[in-house]
Amino acid sequence: PAWAREAAAFWLRQQGLSATASQVIMCDGAQHGLALSLRAIAEPGDTVLADNVTYQGIAALCRILDLNLVGVHTDDRGMDPQALRQACREHMPRVVFLVSSIQNPTAITLDEERRDELAAVIEEAGVLLIEDDVYRPLLDDSPAPLARRLPEQTLYLTSLSKCVAPGLRIGFMLAPPNLVSDMSTSLRVDCWSISPLPALVATRLIESGKARDLVVVQREELRARQAMLQQAMAGLDVRSSATAPHAWLTLPDVWRDANFCQNCLAN
């Protein structure tokens, strides 16, 4: 509905983007948006680049859609720009996929300089970027989305599920004008349109300001939980941030992930 897209565009502008309702595609959460995006812009056999440790949802989608997912080396600041440049030369990718804020699962947030460097490589290579930015509102402060640097090459995904309410399965995609038609077609093929009821709930929350209030509540709850985590895991190699909903634990060499999980469940 047009009224839902207007509210979504307003929400996206609050994230630092130049968004108009005509560029917004509504979806049933960011995972649905990611599926729509890949179906709209990639064909079987195309290559998708992502962090070498990345969100498991992109791996599952690439398998189903017969896309070649290639990992790019990352360091403590996120994807390595030189490694991305080399991967673009070697693999001629159709898409680069990035979770730019509180990356899932490593919890890395790309800093301003790294975003500039990655944007320069992506622009130079002429590839499309899918920026999954569902966690950004949870941060106390975050650099501008990559989509702001590359508006004509970026499909920007976000949702209210992570930052407002997990039961509210509603997402927003901001597409370059030349991709709006393809994205809309992908949505119609998939489900005609999203359900108007969650769209109405999201619209009322955004227009009333309650969505922003709920973000603050979520942020403070996560801050308390992260403090508990840091206390419980003091002395361990844990990467996270003050308001992240997850953390990345590097296990000592003597542990394997399966054994570690079994021991956690047993205790």
C-alpha positions in Angstrom: 0.0 0.0 0.0 1.2 3.5 -0.8 0.7 4.7 2.8 2.9 1.9 4.1 5.6 2.8 1.6 5.4 6.4 2.7 6.0 5.4 6.3 8.8 3.1 5.3 10.5 5.9 3.3 10.2 8.2 6.4 11.9 5.4 8.5 14.7 5.0 5.9 15.3 8.8 5.9 15.8 8.6 9.6 18.6 6.1 8.9 20.4 8.8 6.8 19.1 7.8 3.3 17.5 9.8 0.6 14.4 7.6 0.3 11.1 8.2 -1.6 8.1 6.0 -1.4 8.4 5.1 -5.1 11.8 3.4 -4.4 10.5 1.3 -1.5 9.4 -2.4 -1.8 7.7 -3.9 1.2 8.6 -7.4 2.3 8.0 -9.9 5.0 11.2 -9.3 6.8 14.8 -8.8 5.6 15.3 -12.5 4.8 12.3 -12.3 2.4 13.8 -9.1 0.9 17.1 -10.9 0.4 15.4 -13.7 -1.5 13.5 -11.2 -3.6 16.7 -9.3 -4.4 18.7 -12.3 -5.4 15.9 -13.6 -7.6 15.5 -10.2 -9.3 19.1 -9.4 -10.1 21.0 -12.7 -10.3 20.7 -15.8 -12.5 21.8 -19.4 -11.8 25.6 -19.7 -12.0 26.2 -16.0 -11.1 28.7 -15.3 -8.3 27.9 -13.6 -5.0 30.7 -12.3 -2.8 30.3 -12.1 1.0 32.5 -12.1 4.1 34.3 -15.4 4.6 32.2 -15.8 7.8 28.8 -14.5 6.9 25.1 -14.7 7.6 23.9 -18.2 7.2 20.7 -17.1 5.4 22.7 -15.9 2.3 24.4 -19.3 2.1 21.1 -21.1 2.1 19.6 -18.9 -0.5 22.6 -19.2 -2.8 22.3 -23.0 -2.6 18.6 -22.9 -3.5 19.0 -20.4 -6.3 22.1 -22.2 -7.7 24.4 -19.1 -7.1 28.1 -19.4 -6.5 28.8 -17.9 -3.0 32.5 -16.9 -2.6 33.9 -15.8 0.7 36.2 -12.7 0.9 38.9 -12.3 3.5 38.0 -10.2 6.5 40.0 -8.7 9.3 39.1 -7.1 12.6 37.4 -4.2 10.8 35.4 -6.3 8.4 35.8 -7.2 4.7 39.2 -6.4 3.3 39.0 -3.9 0.4 42.1 -5.3 -1.3 40.7 -8.9 -1.0 37.4 -7.6 -2.4 39.2 -6.0 -5.4 41.0 -9.2 -6.1 37.8 -11.3 -5.8 36.0 -9.0 -8.2 38.8 -9.5 -10.8 38.9 -13.3 -10.3 35.2 -14.1 -10.1 33.4 -11.3 -12.0 30.6 -11.3 -9.4 27.0 -10.1 -10.0 26.5 -9.1 -6.3 28.4 -8.2 -3.2 26.6 -8.9 0.1 27.4 -7.1 3.3 25.9 -6.7 6.7 27.4 -3.3 7.5 26.4 -2.9 11.1 26.8 -5.5 13.9 27.6 -8.1 11.3 25.9 -11.5 11.8 27.6 -13.5 13.3 30.9 -11.7 14.0 29.3 -8.5 15.4 31.7 -6.2 13.4 30.5 -2.8 12.5 32.3 -1.3 9.5 33.9 2.0 10.4 33.7 5.1 8.2 37.1 4.6 6.5 36.4 1.0 5.7 33.0 1.9 4.3 34.6 4.4 2.0 37.2 1.9 0.9 34.7 -0.8 0.1 32.4 1.6 -1.6 35.2 2.7 -3.9 36.0 -0.9 -4.9 32.4 -1.7 -5.5 31.9 1.4 -7.6 35.1 0.7 -9.6 34.0 -2.9 -10.2 30.5 -1.9 -11.3 28.8 -4.7 -9.3 25.6 -4.5 -7.3 25.6 -4.3 -3.5 23.0 -5.8 -1.2 23.4 -4.1 2.1 21.6 -5.9 4.9 21.4 -3.3 7.7 18.8 -4.7 10.1 20.9 -4.0 13.2 21.8 -0.4 12.5 19.1 1.2 14.7 20.3 -0.7 17.7 23.7 1.1 17.7 24.3 4.2 19.8 26.1 5.7 16.8 26.8 4.3 13.3 28.4 5.6 10.1 26.0 6.3 7.2 24.9 3.2 5.3 26.9 2.2 2.2 23.7 2.9 0.2 24.2 6.6 0.9 27.6 6.4 -0.9 26.4 4.1 -3.7 22.7 4.9 -4.2 22.6 3.7 -7.8 24.3 0.4 -7.1 22.8 -0.7 -3.8 19.7 -2.6 -2.7 19.3 -1.6 0.9 17.5 -4.0 3.3 16.2 -3.4 6.7 13.3 -4.5 8.9 11.5 -3.8 12.2 11.9 -7.4 13.4 15.4 -7.0 15.0 15.1 -3.4 16.4 11.4 -3.0 17.3 9.6 -6.3 17.8 10.6 -9.8 16.6 6.9 -10.8 16.1 6.5 -8.0 13.5 7.6 -9.6 10.3 7.9 -6.5 8.1 10.9 -5.3 6.0 11.7 -2.5 3.7 13.9 -2.5 0.6 15.3 0.7 -0.9 16.1 0.1 -4.6 17.7 2.3 -7.2 15.1 3.6 -9.6 16.2 1.3 -12.5 15.7 -1.8 -10.3 12.3 -0.9 -8.7 10.3 -2.6 -11.5 12.4 -5.9 -11.3 12.0 -5.9 -7.5 8.2 -5.3 -7.7 7.9 -8.1 -10.2 9.9 -10.5 -8.0 7.5 -9.6 -5.1 4.4 -10.3 -7.2 5.7 -13.6 -8.4 6.5 -14.6 -4.8 3.4 -13.5 -2.9 1.5 -10.8 -4.9 1.9 -8.4 -2.0 2.6 -8.5 1.7 -0.3 -8.7 4.2 -1.8 -5.3 4.9 -2.2 -5.9 8.7 1.5 -6.0 9.7 2.0 -3.1 7.2 -0.6 -1.1 9.1 0.9 -1.9 12.5 4.3 -0.9 11.3 2.9 2.3 9.8 1.1 3.3 13.0 4.2 2.6 15.0 6.4 4.7 12.8 4.0 7.6 12.4 3.3 7.8 16.1 6.9 7.7 17.1 6.4 4.6 19.1 8.8 2.6 16.8 11.7 4.9 17.8 10.6 4.5 21.5 10.7 0.8 21.2 14.2 0.9 19.6 15.4 2.7 22.7 13.8 0.1 24.9 15.4 -2.7 22.9 18.8 -1.0 23.0 18.8 -0.6 26.7 17.7 -4.2 27.3 20.5 -5.4 25.0 23.0 -3.1 26.8 22.1 -4.8 30.1 22.4 -8.3 28.5 25.8 -7.5 27.0 27.0 -6.3 30.4 26.0 -9.7 31.8 27.7 -11.5 28.9 30.9 -9.6 29.4 30.9 -10.4 33.1 30.1 -14.1 32.5 32.8 -14.5 29.8 35.5 -12.3 31.3 38.9 -13.5 30.1 37.6 -15.2 27.0 38.0 -13.9 23.4 34.6 -12.4 22.8 33.8 -9.9 20.1 30.6 -7.8 20.4 29.4 -4.2 21.0 27.5 -2.6 23.8 24.0 -3.0 22.2 24.5 -6.0 19.9 22.0 -8.9 20.0 24.7 -11.5 19.5 28.4 -12.0 20.2 31.3 -13.9 18.5 33.3 -16.2 20.7 36.6 -17.5 19.5 37.1 -20.9 21.1 40.5 -22.1 22.4 42.2 -24.6 20.1 41.3 -27.5 22.3 37.6 -27.0 21.7 35.4 -27.9 18.7 32.1 -26.1 18.2 30.0 -29.3 18.5 31.6 -30.4 21.7 31.4 -26.9 23.1 27.6 -26.7 22.4 27.0 -30.1 23.9 28.9 -29.1 27.1 26.9 -25.9 27.3 23.6 -27.7 27.0 24.7 -30.3 29.6 25.6 -27.5 32.1 
